[in-house]
């Protein structure tokens, strides 16, 4: 017998010896590693308690007062449609939450037509107020522009993009004030 095989046999013998010593000297270890316990664990389902079927069914009495909020531009239509289709297929066709679309400029007729065709529920389309989207007049535009230029030079993602800054500003605190969202207690944002 070659040397590596001997080492393997010696290691196995030591492990088995330790297992038997621990089985007799520590009752909990003996119970946990007994053949009957291991057999039961292998035969039992992963979840020890069955999940009741009622967990998977829609309970309309407990539905949250919520909506999906999508901040999008008319040019984002293909991506928006893909996101909505995924959400509808995996979640919303069962629960029926409405969609609220927001934009800083009016939605096109095509955007409204196609998005309302792919959803299973009500849709609302809103215009973001100017003061909620654009930075206030008291902001020093020279400083802000210089800061954006510096971020762009440092290769900060979207560092030089004013529309991106406006979107972040809106998402940081103004969107929940929009009139279309006032009737809801909760929301999910879809990107």
Secondary structure, 3 states (H helix, E strand, C coil): CCHHHHHHHHHHHHHHHHHHHHHHHCHHHHHHCCHHHHHHHHHCCCCCCCCCHHHCCCCHHHCCCEEEEEECCHHHHHHHHHHHHHHHHHHHHHHCCEEEEEECCCCCHHHHHHHHHHCCCCEEEEECCHHHHCCCCCCCHHHHHHHHHHHHHCCCCCCCCHHHHHHHHHHCCCHHHCHHHCCCCEEEECC
